[in-house]
Amino acid sequence: MTGTRTVKIYLPEPHPQQRAFIDSPAPRKIVKAGRQSGKTTGVAVLAGEAFLDGLRVLYAAPTEDQIDRFWAEIKWGFEEAVSGGVFYRNEVRHLIEAPRKVVNGVVYEPRIRAKTAFNADTLRGDNADLLILDEYQLMSEDAWERVGQPMLLVRNGKAVFVYTPPSLQSRTRTRARDPKHASKLYDAAQEDTTGTWQTFHFTSHDNPYVSREGLERIAEGMTSVAYRQEIMAEDVEDVPGAMFKSRTMIDPFRSLRPVSAVTREVSRLIVAVDPSGTKTGDEAGIIVLGSEGDEAFVLADYSDQLSPNEWGTLCCDLYKRYQADYVLAEFNFGADMVETIINQIDSSVPVKTIKAHRGKKLRAQPVVALYERGKVHHVGSLLGLLEKEMTEWVPGETNWSPGRLDALVHGVTDLLVKVEEDDEDSYGSALMEMVT
């Protein structure tokens, strides 16, 4: 109220699933929700109500586009109050604040601030009564571990985490060391018995305000797994039809030794590359692997969306950094290009080719068998994107290019699988030898 004039605040009416997490008194809340489920609108209402209660609110999301969606809700809701001089707004800083006040000796600095938080450094130098980390699955874990928690200490503030289980089909970039870190936090919160944590789960279908036709359009072209992840907000562990299983084939045989230690002890070390194709968004798969005896070690994943010159330069750098034996490429696709590009960058880097006569599924089968027997070890916990691609690729169903997986299969095949190049069914023959 200013003088005799009354101004109105316009906050959207939350649907029941939104209202449940908005009203929860838990100090730590984690929300798992589908696309277009209303999660950003829900946290905008939460932020607006907290601000009106005199709290200092910090909303963080990985990108400017996500910030803009949140800010549009806040800007609309408080437009009349800002125009009437009740609150101050700074568009550049995405900031709305009210005058400072002291009540019973307690200082209140009501404020809503929206900031990008792709990594921890962008959040430094602030404090909050309420911290909201939206699209948390795309952020570095450090955003909470090193910066988020300390900024709440001043007033014993609360935190809200919001995420959608990401599918590889979305090709969304993440800064997280472990792409499943949000899912793991959700699982841990479900086991909490202290009352500190509370979890919430709702799907895209739970939003009564979304167009049913629009939701159907979003779902068009999605695989069943992507639909479960992005629409139904399910954390999918073992994908039906996937050849690799995290729980039985990767995690039990993982090596937690330092990569540097394993690198020194392997007798062979290679850089396997699967160059990106012509399809927009394809990645160049670049995997560093080593072997000792009849076991292989996956050391590092440098896959990325790179130009030929960029991945060629990176392969040369990795060859020298890891003191590798050679760079490996598939002969059927890209080997001549790989060899030409690398020779142009550094002619001292040797390139070896591997011939693949059959399709991806058959080529992968001997490698799957090796994983099942515990002969392949992922070193450390920084191979999350590779592991996600491995465990979500379904032969004949998945419609994205598994560049990381292809490079891995080439590398493990070269190190451990004896393939006769003149045998058209060589991969099948190798599989039969290993199984028997």
Secondary structure as UniProt FT lines:
FT   TURN            3..4
FT   HELIX           16..23
FT   STRAND          28..33
FT   TURN            35..36
FT   HELIX           39..52
FT   TURN            53..54
FT   STRAND          56..61
FT   HELIX           64..77
FT   HELIX           79..83
FT   TURN            84..85
FT   STRAND          88..90
FT   TURN            91..94
FT   STRAND          95..97
FT   STRAND          101..103
FT   TURN            104..105
FT   STRAND          106..108
FT   STRAND          111..116
FT   HELIX           120..123
FT   STRAND          130..133
FT   TURN            134..135
FT   HELIX           136..138
FT   HELIX           143..148
FT   HELIX           149..151
FT   TURN            152..156
FT   STRAND          158..163
FT   HELIX           168..170
FT   TURN            179..180
FT   HELIX           181..190
FT   STRAND          197..202
FT   HELIX           204..206
FT   TURN            208..209
FT   HELIX           212..219
FT   TURN            220..221
FT   HELIX           224..230
FT   TURN            240..241
FT   HELIX           246..250
FT   HELIX           251..253
FT   HELIX           259..265
FT   STRAND          268..274
FT   TURN            280..281
FT   STRAND          284..292
FT   TURN            293..294
FT   STRAND          295..301
FT   HELIX           308..321
FT   TURN            322..323
FT   STRAND          326..330
FT   TURN            331..334
FT   HELIX           335..345
FT   TURN            347..348
FT   STRAND          351..354
FT   HELIX           360..372
FT   TURN            373..374
FT   STRAND          376..379
FT   HELIX           384..392
FT   TURN            395..397
FT   HELIX           403..416
FT   TURN            421..422
FT   TURN            424..425
FT   HELIX           426..435
//
